[in-house]
Amino acid sequence: MAEFEPSSRLRKLFEIFAGTLPVQVPEFEVISSYDVPPPYRDLLVHDQHMTVTLERFHRRPVELRVLARRVEGGEYARMILLAIEGTDEIVEFGIFRMDLTTCNQEVQDEIVAGKTPLGRILIQHDVLRRIDPTAFFRIWPNDTLKEWFGISENQPVYGRLACIFCNNLLAIELLEVVRPEPPNAA
């Protein structure tokens, strides 16, 4: 996983699925962690798994919806949505790519199966991990993101890039974009 400046890294994650889905890179700007407003700050500016953070914030479990996936050699990538369990309320859009060889076969199989959020798998299998948020974004959602998040106005949403180290090896690079407010809340 090569190092790029934040804008290039975000675009590279979207390029993994270019032509696969009707989602394009939205308009965005790189911002500092200090410029992430509440309640997004609580959701993004930390070194914890988003699964746990979103479940704590929304006081309900989240479930995984896989939009697309790619496997090439030992690299696995997927584009996902996280929804409040049992609802169509989307609370996160994400893309990640992973070096599968940084985890044992059981963990690899469960990740590739696409039934459980990544953070929950790593926690349940007690994989030694460290999460490093590396960049934050203010994002103006395109029509696809607006539809997924249930918003109609051109209000910004916020996201982060992060790297996850598993067993002390750089394993995962991910983009996480969150929607903390209920649809059409003001």
HELIX and SHEET records of a PDB file:
HELIX    1   1 PRO A    6  GLU A   15  1                                  10    
HELIX    2   2 SER A   33  ASP A   35  5                                   3    
HELIX    3   3 TYR A   40  LEU A   44  1                                   5    
HELIX    4   4 MET A   50  HIS A   58  1                                   9    
HELIX    5   5 LEU A  100  THR A  102  5                                   3    
HELIX    6   6 GLN A  105  ALA A  113  1                                   9    
HELIX    7   7 LEU A  118  GLN A  124  1                                   7    
HELIX    8   8 ASP A  143  PHE A  149  1                                   7    
SHEET    1   A 7 GLU A  27  ILE A  31  0                                        
SHEET    2   A 7 ARG A 129  TRP A 140 -1                                        
SHEET    3   A 7 VAL A 157  CYS A 166 -1                                        
SHEET    4   A 7 LEU A 169  VAL A 178 -1                                        
SHEET    5   A 7 ILE A  90  ASP A  99 -1                                        
SHEET    6   A 7 GLU A  75  ILE A  84 -1                                        
SHEET    7   A 7 VAL A  62  GLU A  72 -1                                        
END                                                                             
